[in-house]
Amino acid sequence: MTRALARRVAALLLHPATAIVGLALAVALAEAFGWNFAVTLATRAAILALAALSLSFVIGQGGMVSFGHAAPFGIGAYAVLIAGEYGIREVSLLLPLAFLAAAAFAVPTGALALRTRGVYFIMITLAFAQMAYFVFAALSAFGGDDGMGLAGRATFAGARFLRSDGNLAWLSVGLLAAAAWVLHRVVAARFGFVLRAARDDEARVSALGFSVYRTRLVAYALGAGIAGLAGALLAEQTAFVSPALMNWHRSGELIVMVVLGGSGRLAGAVLGAIAVVLVEEFLGGVTEYWKLGLGLLILAVVMSRAIDLRALLARIAR
Amino acid sequence: MSFTLLAVQILNGLQLGVILFLVAAGLTLVFGVMDFVNLAHGVQYMLGAYLTAVAVAATGHFGLGLAAGLVGSLALGFAFEVLLFRHLTRRDHLEQVLATFAVILIVTDLVRMIFGPAPLPLRLPELFTGSIRMMPGLAYPIWRLVVIGAGLAVAFLLWVLITRTRTGMLLRAGSTHPEMVSALGVDIDRVFLFVFAFGAMLAGFAGAMAGPILSIEPAMGDNVLILAFVVIVIGGIGAVRGALVASLIVGLVDTLGRAFATDLLRLVVDRSAAAQAGPAIASMAIYVFMAAVLIFKPTGLFTGERAWTRTR
């Protein structure tokens, strides 16, 4: 009886909607009590959850271990910066632009990377992301290495809607919910079935007449586009864009979020992102060496899965 | 763009290429032989530089310090393999990426904690500090020539080791047919252990060689690691010979690109546009080259018998 109840509670907690509703509640509470700090934190969590969600789609559903997801993320942010410099400050234009810019980067690089498998794919996605990093670091017109501040927050239908942190938080949580819903539908659709089937057995799916390459490329570009949205939101939040956004450590952190939450389920990425943001915030407040703590946490999780602890203890006891 | 400047940049490119080779050689063997993604290889390069710098400062003798740094790097390689990586070689790539990424975060912060974020000096002995006049108007630092020579010597030794010795035979056999080799009574896990530790030592040697030229700081391994990835993709995973050729190409393309892209662009576009686009194009050059290789040879330039061990 209690076990069945526990299972039900666990299933509810792990439901895709729960984490997002939790974030929305956090924003509502923080706004009601005027905790600006919590609003900022929840916004950041929602934005990184959006990026992690898109990576979870690519890694978990598509079976493509991309180590370069920071690149489309950063390109989304740069799309906002560059469009802003040319006078485009309307969020309903900026977001599609960020999506398209990130996807436009993903199509040619993905087309090349997908010609390879396994370790090659990991290294090539990392290399292309690093290429994007160095290109933006060399663009002195847009701040170069140091990055550049945005002229101001974007407008919405001409109104200065996003000047309030609360509204930006709602936009971020709303986009996260929308992206989760869309990806959920895509995963449940025929496209999603083909994608997962190709992940599990490429030869069979090809034999059935599907183009594995094209399916994967579309999924890769879709994931990148959504990461671009997240990057655009982060640019709006911090009003600052720099190449550091696409540092390869961020690609690694996004993978950490996906795997900590469980890469098999899209919702896992949202939980993983919230957990990592909280750990960063908490440890970062205690010590400047917070990456040490994060590293130990990741290592503990991975090694506890890899090592058969009971066998090890038995061997030590013997 | 004078001839001397070109010669200096070619030597600089060779020197970068040789450092990249020392890092990539160990990495490509670990990839090829064990199918293990080791992101922490850059950390081993960084630790090699730190160990050598500390040992040189402690002993006051460069040769002793370098030897201590190499032994230390080898020991660290053994420790990492036994404590962590051995448990991950049969897991999927995603977990290997995570665990080795975690090692980067941990070790980098530990080093920052112990030595601080400021660069550590590594003093060269008198013998290596000056420059040599190679031709009229061209003086080149002795140490950089030593680095080039040492790197090429290591490449030669690796070639002998892999293609002409019993150990190399085991390595080649173990990379293609691990089950068969272990059925013949060879402890294949031990072969892997030694390959890993040896690779760590080569990376540490690269760090020690680069230490006097670049600054020794906690994040010094990051860029080298990614360039080494590019090298491995171009050369073919597992191919030491491919790593040698690809590192020299990458070193030269990157160095010459950065030195001359702006000047070359100025021939076709105006000065300010060239100043804008030059650095961006130069930093893309090696990746574009990698993409080109991928289009024509998705498994890298060197595969098969002549690659020195298997390619995947």
Interface residues (C-beta under 8 A of the other chain):
Chain A: I59 V65 F67 L112 R115 T116 G118 V119 Y120 I122 M123 I124 L126 A127 F128 Q130 M131 F134 V135 A137 A138 L139 S140 A141 W248 G252 I255 V256 V259 S263 Y289 K291 L292 L294 G295 L296 L297 I298 L299 V301 V302 M303 R305 A306 I307
Chain B: F31 D35 V37 L39 L84 H87 L88 R91 H93 L94 E95 V97 L98 A99 F101 A102 V103 I104 L105 I106 T108 D109 L110 R112 M113 D222 I226 F229 V230 I232 V233 I237 Q276 P279 A280 A282 S283 M284 Y287 M290 A291 L294 I295 P298 T299 R312
